[in-house]
Each structure stands twice: as C-alpha cells, then as structure tokens.
C-alpha cells in the first residue's frame, strides 16, 4: 500500500507543508459490542452515525441507532467542525467517505467510522474543504486499492503533508469557496429543473395525442379504440433457417437507450451462439422491456438496422409485431407514455426484484388507432418534436456536466494557492 505524502512542487509565499497529524486529532468511533441498542430515542442514550449517514453531508435524522451514553466518552461527542469519516467497509466507494458537522448535535459515530477534529477551530472549515478535494480523493483511492475488505488507519493520515496558508488567507479562501460553491449549487439546481422540464415536454406531446379520456368525448373521425392484441402479434413464433456461423444482430438490455427509446448499437454474434435461449425479432418489431426496473425506466425501442433484417436479444423483451393497420412508430410512442408504463407496473407478476409485465397485459391494453395516413403524419410530427427535445436535453446535460466539474476546479485552485 502506497503511503506517499500528498505534496506539490511549490507553494505560494507564506504557505507551509504541515503534517495532518499536527493539525488534527484523530478519534476512533464508539465500540459497543454486546450492548443493547435501539432505533428510537431513549433517555440516557446517545445517537450514533454510521457509514450510511455520510453522503457529502451528514444525515443526522435518518437511520440512527441509540446506545447507552456510558459507552461514549466526552471526547467522542461530535463538535461543530468535526469531520466524520468511514474507516472500514466492504466497498471501496464507501470507505474514506467524509462529511463535516456544521451544526450542534449531541451524538457520536460507530466503530467503523472515526472523527477528525481540528486542533485549532479556526482551521476547521479550510480543512473540511480539503477533504472534499481531489487531492484527498486521489490519496484515499490509492490507500484502498486492491483489497476486498477496505480499511483505513489513522496512522496513514498522519503521513499526509497538508498545504497550510496563514490564517487570514485560510479565511479568505473559505469565504471565496463558500460563495463560488453556493453559486454552483444554484446553477446546478436551475439546470436540473430545465432538464426535468425538457423530459416533461416529451410526455406532454404524447398526452396531446393519446389522451383517451379527452378523445373519447370527441373521437376524431375514423379513429377507433382497439386492443393491442388486435393490431399486433405479441411474442411471435420464429421460423428461421440460417447458417450457424452467419453473423447476426444481438441486442442486450444495456444497448437500449432509455431516454431516447432507441437501440444504441447491436452486437454481431454467430447465429449458433444466440439461436437458442434468446428472444427473436425482426426489422420494425417493437421491443418492450418487461422486467423491473427496465420497464419503468423506458427501455423500449423499435428494432432497426438489423443484419439481414433479423436479430436476437435478452429474454426480458416482449416483442410486438404490428399488423397492416398500424405502423411501428404509433405503437412505440404509445408505449413510451408514463401513463402506459404506470399501468403496466400495476400488473407486475413475480417476486420483488424479479417482477415482470405479463404478455396478457399488452394484449388487453387499449390504444387509440387513427387511419394509417394520420398515424404517419402524427408520428412524423412527434419524431420532429422529440428530436428537438433530445437536442435540448443534450445541451442541458453538457451544461450540467460542466457545472459538476466546477467544485473540484475551485478546490484545486484553492489548495494550490491560485484562488
């Protein structure tokens, strides 16, 4: 395990490299093996935080356990500015997680966690930001690489060299970081709201077309309400002869884009490898993910650009093959409605975690059907609207990606003395 200290080549004038041990006190979590504990408040008991309570900030009111206060020393009671850290976990993504206590709270941490307390309270906020930086994350990842059960030791932290500016400079940096990160959060929230609005826009387009209650009151001429099983063959039997070595399109679930409702790519595999045990479909069939959570997430697509017009995929697809009275795009748009997916969820069968939509649900599903000419015109307009929305969504996602990179950029500048 590499314990090299974190240190860059040069610091600004007045800054010094100091050992983290000289700045901090390291306090072990409370060991209460054999003690009775509760999940509700009891008098003369102390609330205990565990790894699940650490998620960027501290969840002080969720999933707490309470232990007799006699097991907790005064030193182990959390103070404002303390940094709570997970010291041991079976997951590399969990061990080393930190969060800073920003308010008075009379509790402590469990045995798999620890407390990092600044020896000078004036340093606390500056130190807290360092534990949110890539400097710390990179060091943590180096320490926990390789083992299944991940553990950190306070002796490892003691070897870290920490960039410490004068106190006035610390306060200046903390103030700037607070302002910049608050602005980042505001921008992030605005971008997320725009993204949600863009996603809602798609559903509003679909509701304008497929709002059964509204259309039933004044059904357009030549439109009719039919069952899906009347206009589609569902899970059709296959009749195919093919050379065993012939490359054939294969579509696993991960190759379906749940946002756009398209197949992102198909994998070419010899026919002999996929001809048994997988779901068969052909060009223009609609693939409907029947298992949770893929069904609710929208992993449904039209099979297109298949090698020789045929393909195979996961057994977790239902296949709908439109008859002459309906085009695939009409079925596909209908199945992408939130209302359709919510109704499908009500008909799940099977055990929790392995629930699936039965074929009968699709067969008995009511759908509005206009003449072919209107289907083509309406779906053409919907496709155009969806393409515009997808471009808008991609633009917002790019914006959000840049916003999410800003905090680490600011933190890097801060601890290199460039802020």
C-alpha positions in Angstrom: 0.0 0.0 0.0 1.4 3.4 -1.1 1.6 5.9 1.7 3.5 8.7 -0.1 2.5 12.1 1.3 0.5 14.5 -0.9 2.7 17.4 -1.9 3.1 19.5 -5.0 6.3 21.1 -6.1 5.8 24.6 -4.9 3.6 26.6 -2.5 2.9 30.4 -2.5 4.9 32.6 -0.2 3.8 32.2 3.5 2.3 28.8 2.9 3.8 25.7 4.6 3.6 21.9 4.3 2.5 20.6 7.6 1.7 17.1 8.8 -2.0 16.4 9.0 -1.3 14.9 12.4 0.0 18.3 13.7 -3.3 19.9 12.5 -5.8 17.3 13.6 -6.8 15.0 16.4 -7.9 11.5 15.3 -10.7 10.0 17.4 -11.9 6.4 17.0 -15.6 5.6 16.8 -17.5 4.1 19.6 -17.2 0.3 20.2 -20.4 -1.0 21.8 -20.2 -4.7 21.1 -22.7 -6.7 23.2 -24.5 -3.5 24.3 -28.3 -3.2 23.8 -29.1 -0.5 21.1 -32.3 0.8 19.8 -33.6 2.5 16.7 -35.6 5.1 18.6 -34.7 7.7 21.2 -34.4 6.6 24.8 -33.3 8.7 27.7 -29.7 8.3 28.7 -28.9 7.1 25.2 -26.7 8.7 22.5 -27.4 8.7 18.7 -24.7 7.0 16.6 -23.8 7.8 13.0 -22.7 5.0 10.6 -21.4 4.9 7.1 -24.9 5.2 5.6 -25.2 8.6 7.3 -22.3 10.0 5.4 -23.2 11.3 1.9 -21.4 14.5 1.2 -23.3 16.0 4.2 -24.4 14.2 7.4 -27.8 12.7 7.6 -28.5 13.4 11.3 -32.1 12.3 11.4 -32.1 9.1 9.3 -31.3 5.5 10.2 -29.8 6.3 13.6 -29.2 3.8 16.3 -29.1 4.8 20.0 -26.7 3.3 22.6 -26.3 3.8 26.4 -24.3 7.0 27.0 -22.0 5.2 29.3 -20.3 3.7 26.2 -19.4 7.1 24.8 -16.5 9.3 26.2 -16.8 13.0 26.2 -14.1 13.2 23.6 -16.2 11.1 21.2 -19.1 13.5 21.3 -19.2 15.3 18.0 -18.3 19.0 17.9 -19.2 21.6 15.2 -16.5 21.5 12.5 -15.6 17.8 13.1 -15.1 15.7 10.1 -16.8 12.3 10.2 -15.1 9.5 8.2 -15.9 5.9 7.3 -12.8 3.9 8.2 -13.9 0.4 7.2 -16.2 -1.1 4.6 -16.5 -3.9 2.2 -16.9 -1.4 -0.6 -14.0 0.9 -1.9 -16.6 3.5 -2.8 -17.7 3.8 0.8 -14.5 3.6 2.8 -13.0 7.0 3.3 -16.2 8.9 2.7 -16.3 12.1 4.7 -18.7 14.9 5.8 -18.4 17.8 8.1 -20.7 18.6 11.0 -22.0 22.1 10.5 -24.4 22.4 13.4 -24.5 21.4 17.1 -25.5 17.8 17.5 -25.2 15.7 20.6 -24.1 12.3 19.1 -21.1 10.2 18.1 -20.0 7.7 15.4 -19.9 3.9 15.3 -16.8 1.7 15.4 -16.4 1.5 11.6 -16.2 5.3 11.5 -13.9 7.9 13.0 -13.7 11.6 13.9 -11.1 14.0 12.5 -11.0 17.1 14.8 -9.0 20.2 14.0 -6.6 21.2 16.8 -7.5 24.8 16.1 -11.2 25.6 15.4 -10.1 28.4 13.1 -8.7 25.7 10.7 -11.9 23.6 10.6 -13.7 24.9 7.5 -10.4 25.1 5.5 -9.7 21.5 6.5 -13.2 20.5 5.7 -12.9 21.7 2.2 -9.7 19.8 1.7 -11.5 16.6 2.5 -13.8 17.4 -0.4 -11.0 17.8 -2.9 -9.4 15.6 -5.5 -6.2 15.8 -3.5 -7.9 13.8 -0.8 -9.9 11.5 -3.1 -6.8 10.5 -5.0 -5.0 9.7 -1.8 -7.9 7.7 -0.5 -8.2 5.7 -3.7 -4.6 4.8 -3.5 -4.9 3.6 0.0 -7.9 1.3 -0.6 -6.9 -0.2 -3.9 -6.9 -4.0 -4.2 -8.4 -5.5 -1.0 -12.0 -6.8 -0.7 -12.5 -5.6 2.8 -11.3 -2.0 2.8 -9.8 -0.4 5.9 -8.1 2.9 6.6 -5.9 3.6 9.6 -5.3 6.9 11.3 -1.6 6.2 11.1 -1.9 6.6 7.3 -3.4 10.0 7.6 -0.6 11.1 9.9 1.8 10.9 6.9 -0.1 13.3 4.7 1.5 16.6 4.2 -1.1 19.4 4.0 -0.8 22.8 2.3 -1.4 25.4 5.1 -1.6 29.1 4.4 -1.7 31.8 7.1 -4.9 32.1 9.0 -6.1 35.3 7.2 -5.5 33.5 3.9 -7.5 30.5 5.1 -10.4 32.7 5.9 -10.3 34.5 2.6 -10.2 31.1 0.7 -13.0 29.7 2.7 -15.2 32.8 2.0 -14.5 32.6 -1.7 -15.2 28.8 -1.8 -18.5 29.3 0.1 -19.6 32.0 -2.5 -18.5 30.0 -5.5 -19.9 26.7 -4.4 -23.2 28.3 -3.4 -23.3 29.7 -7.0 -22.5 26.3 -8.4 -25.4 24.7 -6.4 -27.8 27.4 -7.6 -26.7 26.8 -11.3 -26.9 23.1 -10.8 -30.5 23.3 -9.5 -31.5 25.5 -12.4 -30.0 23.1 -14.9 -31.7 20.1 -13.3 -35.0 22.0 -13.4 -34.5 22.7 -17.1 -33.7 19.0 -17.7 -36.8 17.9 -15.8 -38.9 20.4 -17.9 -37.4 19.0 -21.1 -38.3 15.5 -20.1 -41.8 16.6 -19.1 -42.2 18.2 -22.6 -42.0 14.8 -24.3 -44.7 13.5 -22.1 -46.9 16.5 -22.8 -46.5 15.8 -26.6 -47.6 12.2 -26.1 -50.6 13.2 -23.9 -51.9 15.6 -26.6 -52.1 12.6 -28.9 -53.0 9.6 -26.7 -55.3 11.3 -24.1 -58.0 8.7 -24.2 -60.5 10.4 -21.8 -60.3 13.6 -23.8 -60.6 11.9 -27.2 -63.4 9.6 -26.1 -65.6 12.6 -25.5 -65.0 13.7 -29.1 -63.3 10.9 -31.0 -61.9 12.1 -34.3 -63.5 10.8 -37.5 -62.4 7.3 -38.4 -60.4 6.9 -35.1 -61.3 3.8 -33.0 -60.3 2.3 -29.7 -58.8 -1.2 -30.0 -56.9 -3.7 -28.0 -53.2 -4.0 -28.6 -53.6 -7.8 -29.3 -55.9 -6.9 -32.2 -53.3 -4.8 -34.1 -50.1 -6.6 -33.1 -48.7 -10.1 -32.9 -47.2 -10.4 -29.5 -44.1 -12.6 -29.0 -44.5 -14.2 -32.5 -43.1 -17.6 -33.1 -40.0 -17.7 -35.1 -39.5 -19.5 -38.4 -35.9 -19.1 -39.5 -33.2 -21.1 -41.1 -29.7 -19.7 -41.0 -26.1 -20.8 -41.3 -24.7 -21.3 -37.8 -21.6 -19.2 -38.5 -23.6 -16.3 -40.0 -23.1 -13.1 -38.0 -26.4 -12.0 -36.5 -27.6 -8.9 -34.6 -27.8 -9.3 -30.9 -29.3 -6.7 -28.6 -28.7 -6.9 -24.8 -30.7 -4.7 -22.5 -27.8 -2.3 -22.0 -27.9 -1.4 -25.7 -31.3 0.2 -25.4 -31.3 3.9 -24.6 -34.0 4.6 -22.0 -34.1 8.3 -22.7 -34.4 8.3 -26.5 -36.1 4.9 -26.8 -33.6 3.6 -29.4 -31.1 0.8 -29.9 -27.7 2.4 -29.4 -25.9 -0.5 -31.1 -26.3 -4.2 -31.8 -23.5 -6.8 -31.2 -22.7 -9.1 -34.1 -22.5 -12.8 -32.9 -22.5 -16.1 -34.8 -26.1 -17.4 -35.2 -25.2 -20.6 -33.4 -24.4 -18.7 -30.2 -27.7 -17.0 -29.9 -30.3 -19.1 -31.7 -31.3 -20.8 -28.5 -32.2 -19.2 -25.2 -32.8 -15.7 -26.6 -35.7 -13.6 -27.9 -36.1 -13.5 -31.7 -37.3 -10.4 -33.5 -37.2 -8.9 -37.0 -36.8 -5.4 -38.5 -39.5 -2.9 -37.3 -40.7 -5.1 -34.4 -41.1 -3.2 -31.1 -39.0 -4.4 -28.2 -40.7 -3.8 -24.8 -38.6 -4.4 -21.6 -40.8 -6.4 -19.3 -38.7 -6.6 -16.2 -38.4 -4.1 -13.4 -36.8 -1.5 -13.3 -36.0 -1.5 -17.1 -39.7 -1.3 -17.9 -40.4 1.8 -15.8 -37.1 3.4 -17.0 -38.2 3.3 -20.6 -36.0 0.6 -22.2 -38.3 0.2 -25.2 -37.3 0.6 -28.9 -38.0 -0.2 -32.5 -35.7 -2.9 -33.9 -33.9 -1.2 -36.8 -30.8 -1.7 -38.9 -30.6 -5.4 -38.1 -28.2 -7.6 -40.1 -30.4 -9.4 -42.8 -33.4 -7.9 -41.0 -33.4 -10.2 -38.0 -32.0 -10.2 -34.5 -32.0 -11.7 -31.1 -31.9 -10.1 -27.6 -32.4 -10.7 -23.9 -35.3 -12.9 -22.8 -36.5 -9.8 -20.8 -38.1 -8.3 -24.0 -41.7 -8.7 -25.1 -41.8 -8.4 -28.9 -44.7 -6.6 -30.6 -45.1 -7.1 -34.4 -47.6 -4.6 -35.9 -50.2 -5.8 -38.4 -51.1 -4.0 -41.6 -53.4 -1.5 -39.9 -50.7 0.1 -37.7 -47.2 1.5 -38.1 -44.4 0.6 -35.5 -43.9 4.3 -34.6 -47.5 4.6 -33.4 -47.1 1.6 -31.0 -43.7 2.8 -29.9 -44.9 6.3 -29.0 -47.9 4.9 -27.1 -45.7 2.5 -25.1 -43.4 5.4 -24.0 -46.2 7.2 -22.2 -45.7 7.4 -18.4 -49.4 6.5 -18.0 -48.9 3.3 -20.0 -45.8 2.3 -18.0 -47.5 3.2 -14.7 -50.4 1.0 -15.7 -48.0 -1.8 -16.7 -46.4 -1.6 -13.3 -49.7 -2.3 -11.6 -49.9 -5.7 -13.5 -46.4 -7.0 -12.5 -46.2 -10.6 -11.6 -43.4 -12.5 -9.8 -41.3 -11.9 -6.7 -40.0 -8.5 -5.7 -36.8 -7.7 -7.6 -37.8 -10.1 -10.4 -41.2 -8.7 -11.3 -42.3 -8.7 -15.0 -45.1 -7.4 -17.1 -47.1 -10.4 -18.4 -47.9 -10.8 -22.1 -51.7 -10.6 -21.4 -51.3 -7.0 -20.2 -50.0 -5.9 -23.5 -52.6 -7.9 -25.4 -55.5 -6.4 -23.5 -54.1 -2.8 -23.5 -56.5 -0.3 -25.1 -55.0 2.0 -27.7 -56.5 4.7 -29.9 -56.0 4.0 -33.6 -56.4 6.5 -36.4 -56.1 5.7 -40.1 -52.6 4.8 -41.4 -52.2 8.2 -43.1 -52.9 10.1 -39.9 -50.6 7.7 -38.0 -47.8 8.6 -40.3 -48.3 12.3 -40.2 -48.7 12.4 -36.4 -45.7 10.2 -35.7 -43.6 12.3 -38.1 -44.5 15.4 -36.1 -43.8 13.7 -32.8 -40.4 12.5 -34.1 -39.5 16.0 -35.0 -40.6 17.3 -31.6 -38.7 14.6 -29.8 -35.6 15.3 -31.9 -35.7 18.9 -30.9 -36.2 18.0 -27.3 -33.4 15.5 -27.3 -31.0 18.2 -28.7 -32.2 20.5 -25.9 -31.7 17.7 -23.3 -28.2 17.0 -24.6 -27.3 20.7 -24.4 -28.6 20.9 -20.8 -26.7 17.7 -19.9 -23.5 19.1 -21.3 -24.1 22.3 -19.2 -24.8 20.2 -16.1 -21.6 18.2 -16.7 -19.6 21.4 -16.8 -21.3 22.7 -13.7 -20.5 19.5 -11.8 -16.8 19.9 -12.6 -16.6 23.4 -11.2 -16.4 22.5 -7.5 -13.2 20.4 -8.0 -11.7 23.1 -10.2 -12.3 25.7 -7.5 -10.9 23.3 -4.8 -7.8 22.6 -6.8 -7.2 26.3 -7.2 -7.7 26.8 -3.5 -5.2 24.3 -2.3 -2.6 25.3 -4.9 -2.9 28.9 -3.7 -4.4 30.1 -7.0 -7.8 31.1 -5.9 
